[in-house]
């Protein structure tokens, strides 16, 4: 049997900047998906995932099936379709998959799964030569078109490269970063606040739509192509939601390289100050904490509790898309046990997970 591991990812900086060709800082983590697999000589992919029902996907036809949105079958079908579009070979395989990604952890299990399927197809049928950037784009296409998730490229790229990366999607720059919060005496953790992502597709999609709306006012397709100073000189009405979200983009996009530099330098105080700025920008300008669609306030509760526990000593922010899900927090080692105890008292035993960058 062949063996593979694809890591999950944590977003460190660049909240909702990737879909506007902005900058991001993200890292693969020490949790992820393990697969044992072989080609089977058939036109059928059989996937058995520990703890989930097994399923099969034929290698043809590979049309989009809206009834499959949100399912692993959709990702397998979408990755194979993207391979074919690129002139890459596909075939049937049998795979057994085991995950160490905690449920609700926000470590991008769908991106990791799509990248994993791409790596299986690369190794079995393309001599293992499909480049990480291609695997990332294939996985994104599968998520966007077949899985029904309007995501950018950050998660797939980080899972495919398998380490900490700074990416400028406008210039194409990808910089590997060698850094570890543990070397600074800090602990990075995620707390699953228990909110459901069901029914939030429209809320997620509205963020890039609002940003593109502002970009179009400058005859541009995305905000990364708009001059930040030209935008700021307009004297906008900040009560307007698309305007606030554009404000967030420009501020966050300038913050990302500063956070990269602080991480590389091991400057814990600067990094945590900037991380808190990022979190407050997501809350106040991007407005991806609560939504009228569900009225779910668990994420907001997690952020507020984190503020009470960490103000003056650590940092906290929304992790990933928002509206529900996880709080990312960074703090000195000696503070962590107390923080975890209080967060799990509110959100349940096992809800707080330490994560390590790889």
C-alpha positions in Angstrom: 0.0 0.0 0.0 1.1 3.6 -0.7 1.0 6.1 2.2 0.4 9.8 2.3 -0.1 12.6 4.9 -1.7 16.0 4.1 -1.8 18.5 6.9 -4.6 20.8 7.9 -3.9 24.5 8.0 -4.3 27.5 10.3 -4.7 31.0 9.0 -2.4 33.4 10.8 -3.0 36.7 9.0 -5.0 37.8 6.0 -8.6 37.3 7.0 -10.6 37.3 3.7 -7.8 38.8 1.6 -7.0 35.8 -0.6 -10.1 36.1 -2.8 -9.1 39.7 -3.6 -5.6 38.7 -4.7 -4.2 40.0 -1.4 -1.6 38.7 1.0 -1.9 35.9 3.5 0.2 34.3 6.2 -0.8 30.7 7.0 0.7 27.5 8.2 0.3 23.8 7.9 -0.2 22.1 11.3 0.8 18.8 12.8 -2.7 17.5 12.5 -4.2 16.2 9.2 -5.3 13.3 7.0 -3.5 10.0 6.6 -4.2 7.8 3.6 -3.3 4.2 2.5 -4.1 3.7 -1.1 -3.6 1.6 -4.3 -4.7 1.7 -7.9 -7.4 -0.9 -8.5 -7.5 -1.1 -12.3 -11.1 -0.1 -12.4 -13.1 3.0 -13.3 -14.1 3.4 -9.7 -12.7 5.2 -6.7 -13.6 3.6 -3.4 -13.0 5.7 -0.3 -13.3 4.5 3.3 -12.8 7.2 5.9 -12.6 6.3 9.6 -15.8 7.2 11.4 -17.7 8.0 8.2 -19.7 5.9 5.6 -17.6 4.5 2.7 -18.5 5.7 -0.7 -17.7 5.2 -4.4 -17.2 7.6 -7.3 -16.9 6.6 -10.9 -14.2 8.2 -13.1 -16.8 9.0 -15.7 -19.0 11.0 -16.1 -17.6 13.9 -14.0 -20.3 16.5 -14.3 -21.2 18.8 -11.4 -24.0 17.4 -9.2 -25.6 20.0 -7.0 -27.2 17.3 -4.9 -23.6 16.4 -3.8 -22.7 19.9 -2.6 -20.9 19.7 0.8 -20.0 16.0 0.4 -16.6 14.2 0.0 -17.9 12.6 -3.1 -18.2 16.0 -4.7 -14.5 16.7 -3.9 -13.3 13.4 -5.4 -15.4 14.1 -8.5 -14.2 17.7 -8.7 -10.5 16.9 -8.4 -10.7 14.2 -11.1 -12.5 16.6 -13.4 -9.9 19.3 -12.8 -7.1 16.8 -13.5 -8.8 15.9 -16.8 -9.1 19.6 -17.8 -5.4 20.0 -17.3 -4.6 16.9 -19.4 -3.5 14.9 -16.4 -4.2 11.2 -16.0 -6.8 9.8 -13.6 -7.9 6.3 -12.7 -9.6 4.2 -10.1 -8.2 3.6 -6.7 -9.0 2.2 -3.2 -8.2 4.5 -0.3 -8.5 4.2 3.5 -8.3 7.6 5.2 -7.8 8.5 8.9 -8.1 12.0 10.3 -6.5 13.6 13.3 -8.2 16.9 12.6 -10.6 17.6 15.5 -14.2 18.1 14.4 -15.1 21.8 14.3 -11.4 22.9 14.6 -11.4 25.1 11.6 -8.3 23.5 10.2 -9.7 23.2 6.7 -10.5 19.5 6.4 -12.2 20.0 3.0 -9.1 21.6 1.5 -6.9 18.9 3.0 -9.1 16.2 1.7 -9.2 17.7 -1.8 -5.4 18.1 -1.8 -5.1 14.5 -0.6 -7.2 13.2 -3.5 -5.0 15.2 -5.9 -1.8 13.8 -4.4 -3.2 10.3 -4.7 -4.0 10.8 -8.4 -0.6 12.4 -8.9 1.3 9.6 -7.3 -0.7 6.7 -8.9 -1.2 8.0 -12.4 1.2 11.0 -13.0 4.5 9.8 -11.5 4.1 12.0 -8.5 5.0 15.1 -10.6 2.0 17.3 -10.1 3.3 20.5 -8.5 1.9 21.8 -5.2 0.6 25.0 -6.8 -1.3 22.9 -9.4 -2.7 20.6 -6.6 -3.9 23.7 -4.7 -5.7 25.2 -7.7 -7.2 21.8 -8.6 -8.5 21.5 -5.0 -9.9 25.1 -5.0 -11.7 24.4 -8.3 -13.2 21.3 -6.8 -14.4 23.2 -3.7 -15.8 26.1 -5.6 -17.6 24.2 -8.4 -18.3 20.8 -7.1 -18.5 21.2 -3.3 -20.3 24.6 -3.4 -17.9 26.5 -1.2 -16.9 30.0 -2.5 -13.4 29.9 -1.0 -10.1 31.6 -2.0 -6.9 29.7 -2.5 -5.2 30.1 0.9 -6.3 26.8 2.5 -5.5 24.6 -0.4 -2.1 26.3 -1.1 -1.0 25.9 2.5 -2.1 22.2 2.7 -0.4 21.5 -0.6 2.9 23.1 0.4 2.8 21.6 3.8 4.6 24.4 5.8 4.3 28.0 6.9 4.0 30.3 3.9 3.6 34.0 3.2 1.8 34.5 -0.1 1.1 37.6 -2.2 -1.6 36.5 -4.6 -1.2 39.7 -6.7 2.6 39.2 -7.4 2.6 35.4 -7.1 5.3 35.6 -4.4 5.3 32.5 -2.1 7.8 32.6 0.7 8.4 29.6 3.0 8.7 30.7 6.7 10.8 28.8 9.3 9.3 29.8 12.6 7.6 28.3 15.7 5.7 30.0 18.4 7.1 27.5 20.9 10.5 29.1 20.4 9.0 32.4 21.7 7.5 30.6 24.7 4.0 31.0 23.3 1.1 28.5 22.8 -1.2 28.7 19.8 -4.6 27.2 20.2 -8.0 27.0 18.6 -11.3 26.8 20.5 -14.4 25.4 18.7 -17.2 27.5 20.0 -19.8 25.0 18.7 -21.6 27.3 16.2 -23.0 25.7 13.1 -21.9 26.7 9.6 -25.2 25.5 8.1 -27.0 28.1 6.2 -24.0 30.5 6.0 -23.0 30.1 2.3 -24.8 33.4 1.5 -23.0 35.3 4.3 -19.6 34.0 3.2 -20.3 34.8 -0.5 -21.4 38.3 0.4 -18.0 39.3 1.7 -16.1 38.9 -1.7 -19.2 40.3 -3.5 -19.1 43.5 -1.3 -15.3 43.8 -1.9 -15.6 43.4 -5.6 -18.4 46.0 -5.7 -16.0 48.6 -4.3 -13.2 47.4 -6.7 -15.6 47.9 -9.6 -16.1 51.5 -8.6 -12.5 52.0 -9.5 -12.8 49.9 -12.7 -10.9 47.0 -11.1 -11.9 43.4 -10.6 -10.5 42.9 -7.1 -9.3 45.2 -4.3 -5.7 44.3 -4.7 -5.7 46.2 -8.0 -7.0 49.4 -6.3 -4.6 52.0 -5.0 -5.1 52.0 -1.2 -4.4 55.8 -1.0 -6.9 56.5 -3.8 -9.5 54.5 -1.9 -8.8 56.2 1.4 -8.9 59.7 -0.2 -12.6 59.3 -1.2 -14.1 60.1 2.2 -16.4 57.1 2.4 -19.4 56.7 4.7 -18.2 54.0 7.1 -21.8 53.0 7.9 -21.8 51.3 4.5 -21.0 47.6 4.8 -19.1 47.2 1.5 -17.0 50.2 2.4 -16.1 48.8 5.9 -15.1 45.5 4.3 -12.9 47.3 1.8 -11.3 49.3 4.7 -10.6 45.9 6.4 -9.0 44.6 3.2 -6.6 47.4 2.8 -5.6 47.5 6.5 -5.3 43.7 6.7 -3.3 43.5 3.5 -0.7 46.0 4.9 -0.6 44.1 8.2 0.2 40.7 6.8 3.9 41.4 5.9 4.4 43.1 9.2 3.1 39.9 11.0 5.4 37.8 8.8 8.4 39.9 9.7 7.5 39.7 13.4 7.1 35.9 13.2 10.5 35.5 11.5 12.2 37.8 14.0 10.6 36.0 17.0 9.2 39.3 18.1 6.3 38.0 20.2 5.0 41.4 21.4 4.8 42.9 18.0 3.2 39.8 16.6 0.5 39.7 19.3 -0.2 43.4 19.0 -0.7 43.0 15.2 -2.8 39.8 15.7 -5.1 41.7 18.0 -5.4 44.5 15.4 -6.3 41.9 12.8 -9.0 40.4 15.1 -10.5 43.8 15.9 -10.6 44.7 12.2 -12.5 41.4 11.4 -15.0 42.2 14.2 -15.6 45.9 13.5 -15.0 46.3 9.8 -15.3 42.9 8.1 -18.2 42.0 10.3 -17.8 38.3 10.0 -18.6 37.4 13.7 -22.4 37.1 13.8 -25.0 37.0 11.1 -28.7 37.7 11.1 -29.1 34.5 9.0 -28.7 32.3 12.1 -28.5 34.6 15.0 -25.7 32.4 16.4 -23.6 34.4 18.9 -21.3 31.6 20.1 -18.3 32.9 18.2 -18.9 36.4 19.6 -19.0 34.9 23.1 -15.7 33.1 22.5 -14.0 36.3 21.4 -15.4 38.2 24.4 -14.3 35.6 26.9 -10.9 35.5 25.3 -10.6 39.3 25.6 -11.4 39.0 29.4 -8.8 36.2 29.8 -6.0 37.5 27.6 -6.2 41.3 27.5 -2.7 42.7 28.2 -1.0 39.3 28.0 -2.0 37.5 24.8 -3.9 37.8 21.5 -7.1 36.5 20.0 -9.0 36.6 16.7 -11.6 34.9 14.6 -10.1 32.0 12.7 -10.9 31.6 9.0 -14.2 32.5 7.4 -16.1 33.5 10.5 -19.8 33.8 11.5 -19.4 30.5 13.4 -16.5 28.2 14.4 -13.2 28.9 16.1 -11.3 31.5 18.1 -7.6 31.5 17.5 -5.6 32.5 20.6 -1.9 33.0 21.3 -0.4 33.4 24.8 2.5 32.7 27.0 2.9 29.1 28.1 2.2 29.9 31.7 -1.2 31.4 30.9 -2.5 28.6 28.7 -3.8 26.1 31.4 -6.1 28.8 32.9 -7.3 29.9 29.5 -8.1 26.4 28.4 -10.0 25.6 31.6 -12.2 28.7 31.3 -12.9 28.2 27.6 -13.8 24.5 28.0 -16.0 25.4 31.0 -18.0 27.5 28.5 -17.7 25.5 25.3 -17.2 22.0 26.5 -14.5 19.6 27.3 -12.0 19.0 24.5 -13.1 22.2 22.6 -9.7 23.9 23.0 -6.8 22.4 21.0 -3.1 23.3 21.0 -1.8 23.4 17.4 1.9 23.4 16.2 3.2 25.0 13.0 5.1 22.7 10.6 
